[in-house]
């Protein structure tokens, strides 16, 4: 799990301005001048605009050219990243704009295709009987251990959900396997 930023620059409705939070301390009424002072002292912070747009802002050091700032926002597995510039170019307005752009560049959940529910029926049904377990595995009588293990591996490869199979089939295969193991010598 990613570590939370130590510093947060958030909009305060009560103060009608930005404040820096460094738990348990709060430094109210941040402006452009004090922002640059803070940027000299910190390497990363969380930003929240008056509209509720959030992002993480980090400083990256680059050899002789000094350092620059960039912002990122993670949505699901995708990470959106934007270059912000050097400390002297950073403003609260820029932070607000970039935070909004990062959110708006993400495809809204309603526009993304919804996974369709499977209409396939399970291939196997285990009824907690020996006959049912033997039918699932294709045996006429109680198998040897190595035959049971080999057939279990074959069925697992064919019917595992990660391989396109159904969860219900894999559950039936596992229950039948556990049931048949009781009868092995």
Protein Blocks (a to p, Z undefined) as FASTA:
>chain_A
ZZddfbdcdddfklopacddddfbdcehiafklmmmmmmmpmbdcdddfkopacdddddd
ehjnopaddddddehjbccdddebjfklpcfklmmmmmmmmmmmpccfklpccddddfbd
cfbdcehiaklmmmmnopabdcdfklmmmmmmmmmmmmgmklopafklmmmmmmmmmmmm
mmpZZ
